[in-house]
Amino acid sequence: MSDQPNYDEILKQLQEKYVDIDQDTEDHLYGLLYSKPITYWDYIQTDALLNLQIQRTTLPDEMVFIAYHQINELIFKMILWEISQVAEKEDLDVIFFENKIMRISRYFDMLTTSFNIMREGMEVEQYMKFRYTLTPASGFQSAQYRLIEFASTELINLIDYRFRADIDRNTPYTHAFEHLYWQAAGKDHKTGKKSTLLVNFERRYKDEFLRFMEKYNTKNLWTRFKELPKEDQKDKDLIKAMRHYDYTVNVTWVMAHYNAAKHYIESGIGDGEATGGSDWKKYMHPRYQRRIFFPDLWSDEELKNWGNNI
């Protein structure tokens, strides 16, 4: 006996489906007569995807750089997709939460190990030539990564340590935005003037960031965790999963990125500066920025030594 429903049952379910959205079932069935069968390349949009790698130079290894960063952005999109399901889940439970956190962690685990593709996959000499055509652009300007941060934790945990005492939930988002930890990397420390890198970034994404910050203010991963029943907040597997995610994103992945950048920037070729002009060492190294999504899940000693033992 087949587990598949019979034709009459399928037609009944189709009718119910289209009635629910005020559609005529016969019209949709008639349309099937003229629809083309799906192919892999149409479904994945392979041709469009493979035509998005546009080099600015004739240096072959620039293709590696472009494709690698595009892959990163696709993975970021998948991460945001998983986070949104936790954010919007009405009856959030431990099993669902842990499952999603581990999915996200596996994406970041993959991103962490993938840095060798870029570190070992490009000749230093080629990179140090084509990188000048990127100025003043920088990976700093990955908007999706900022969205991941906003969606992962409460805003206070992303504020520069120097200003946290003066910012709380009643602080306007526009004010909090100006004191996010990464703002310092895009400003002249003496004058406070924003770099072209930061000005361009904000011109393109600031309004979107402010809307997203407000949207996730009450449903980021950390807030949703604290909404769980007290007993569920003690679940060992969930805590382990959240700690893994926190450490992977804010220490392991960051350091893999840091070491890859250091391999090229400090190669002895060029001026040793980041393309966007940021203070890349202090911006990237976890012991300076101390980004921690879920601070209450770490001991005082762990928090004190965050990023020091690597």
N, C-alpha and C positions, 0 to 999 in steps of 0.2 A: 504494500500500500504506500503510495507516494505521500510525502509530507506536504507537497505543493497543493494549494487550493484548486478546485476545478474551475472551468471557464465561467460557469454561472456565478460562482462565488467571487471570482475576480471581477466580473462585470458589476456585481452588486457593490463590491468595495469601491470600484471606480466611480460608480454613480454617487455613492455616499461622499466620496472625496470631493467631487465637483459640485454637488449640491451644497456642501458646507461652505464653498467659496463662491456660490451663486454663479456657477458656470454650467453650460450645456454639455453633457457627457458626449452626445453624438458629434458635436463640433470637434471635440478633441480627438475622438476616434477617427473621424474623417481626416483630420490633419495628419494622422499617422500614416495614411496612405501615401503622402507626398514628402514625408520627412526622410532625410538621408540617414543611413546607418552610421553610427559613430565609429570613429577610428581613434587610435591611440594619439596620433599627432594632432588631431582636432581637439580632443579632450584635454590634453596637456598643453596645447598651444605651443608646440615645440618650435615651430618656425619663428613665432614672435619672440619667444624666450631667447633663442639663439642669435637673434639679430639685435640684442640689447647691449652687446659688448663693443663699444665704440672707442677705439684707441685715439689718443691725442698725439702719439709719436709713432715712429717706425720701429721702436725697440720691442722685440718679441715678448719679453717677460712682462711687459705692461698688461698683456692679455691675462696672465696669471693673477695679477693684482686686481684687475677689474672683476673678473669672474669670481674670484674668491670673496670679494666684498659683497657682490650681488648674492652669492650663496648665503652669506651671513645675514643679509637683510631678509631673505626668504625664511631662514630659520627663526629670526626675530618675529616674523609675522606668525609663524606657527606657535611660538611661545605666547604671544599676545592672545592668540585664539584660545589656548588652554586656560590662561588666566581669566579671560572674560567669562568662561563657563563657571568658574568658582565664584566670580563676582556676582553673577546673575542667578545662581542656584538658590531656589527658595528654601528647600529643605536640605540644607547642607549637612552632610554627615562625614564622619571620620574617614570611611573607606573611599568615598568620592574625592574628598580633599587630598588624601595621601596619594591616590592614583594620579591626580592631576599634577601635584607637586613633583612626583617622580618622573612624569612625562617631561615636564619643563626642565628638570635637572639633567635628564638624559640628553636633551638638546644642548644644554650648556656644557655637558661633559664632552659631547662631540665637537663643539666649537673650541673647547680648550685644547683637545688633542690635535685639532686641525691646524693650529698655528704653524706646525712644522711644514705644512704645505707651502705657506708663504715664506717662512724663514729659510727653508732649504730649497725652495722652488724658484727663486729668482737670483740672478747674479747681482751681487752688490753694486758693481759698476753700472749695470743697466738701471737698477732702481734709483741710484743716486743721480742719474741723468733725467729720467722721466718724472721723478718726484717734483722737479721744479715747475713742471707744467701744471701741477695740481695746486700750487699756491694761489690763493690763501685757503683752499679747501682742506678738510681734515676729517678723519674718522670721528673726531669730536662731534661732528655735525650729524651723527646718526640719530634721527628723530625717534625711530622705533625703540632704540635702546633707552632713551629718556622715558618713553611711554612705559616700558617694562619696569623701570625704577618707580615711577609714579604709581603703577598698578600693584607693586609688590609690598609697599610699606607705607606707613603714615608719613606725611610730608616732613614732619619735624626731623625724621631720621635722614633726610636728604639735605638738610640745611647745614651750611658751614658752621663748624663748631663754635666759631667766634661769636655767632649771632643767635644761637639757640635759646639763650636765656630770655631774649626779648621777643620771641615769636611763639604763638600758640594757635589754637584752632580759630580764634577770633581775628587773627591777623589777615588782612586782605591778601588774596592770592597774588596780586601784582607785587606786593611788598615781599612776600615770601619768595616769589620767583627771582627777585633781584639778589637773594641771599642763598640760593642753592649752591651746593658745594662746588659745582663745576663753573660757576660764574667767575671765580677767582682765576681760573686758567685762561680766561679770555679777556682779562683786564690788566692794564699796566698798574703794577703795585704802587707806584709813586703817585701817579695822577688819577687813577681810578677810571681812566678812559677805556672804553671797550674797543677791542681789536676789530679789524674788518671781519675776521673769522666769526666773532660773536655777533656783530651787527647783522651780517648776512643771515646767520642762523636764526636770530630772533625775528628778523623781518619776514622770514618764510614760515616759521613755526610757532611764534609766541602765542598768538591767539588760540591756536589749536591746543597748545600745552595748557593754557589757563583753563580752557573748557574741560580738558581731560583731568587736570588736577582736581577740579571741583567734582567731576563725576565720580572719581575714584576715592574721594576723601573719606567716604563712609563704606566703601566696599573693596578696598585693597586687600591683598592676601593676609596681611597682619591683622587688620581690623576684623576680617571675617573669621580668622582663627579665634580671636578674643570673644567673638559672639557665640562660639560653641559652648555647650554645657561644660562646667568646670571639670567634670570627670573626663570628658573627651579631650580637653586641653592637656590632660596628663598622659594621653595615649603615647606609648613609647615609640611606636612605629611612625606616627605622624610627626612627633618631635624630631626623630632622627631624620626623616625626609626633609623637614623644613630647615634643620641645621645644615644638612648636606647642600640644599639649594642656596642658602645664604652664603656659606663658605665658598661654594663653587663659583657663584657669580661675583662675589666681592673680594675674593682672594685668589683662588686658583686660576680662574679665567682671566682676571685682570693681570696677574703675573705672567701668564703665557703671552698675553698681548704686550705687556711691558718688555719682556725679554726679546720678543720678535722685533719690536721697535728699536730696542737698544742694539740689536745685532746690526742693523743698518745705519741708524743715526750716529752711533759711535764707532763706525767702521774705520774712521780716519779719512774718509772721503767726504768732502762737503764741510758745512759749517757746524754740524752737530745740533742744528735746530729743527724743530718740528715744522712741517709745511705750513701749518696755521699760525705758527709763532707762539704757541702756548708753552708754558713751563711744564713740559710733558712728564717729567719725572715726578714732580709733586702732584700733578693731576692724576697720574695713573697709579702710583704705588699705594697699596692699601694702608700702609702704616701712617701715611699722611692724611688721606681722606677719611679713613675709618668708616666706610659705608657699611652699615649693618642693618639689614632689613628687620630682623626679629631679635632685638636686643635682650629681651627677657628670657630667651632660651639659652643664653650663654652665661657662664659664671663670671664673677668680677675679674678673676685672673685671666680668663680667656679674652674678655673685653679689653683689659689692660694691655695684653700682648698681641692684639689684633694686627696681623700682617708683619709682626716683628721676627717671627721664626722661619722665614723663607728666604 
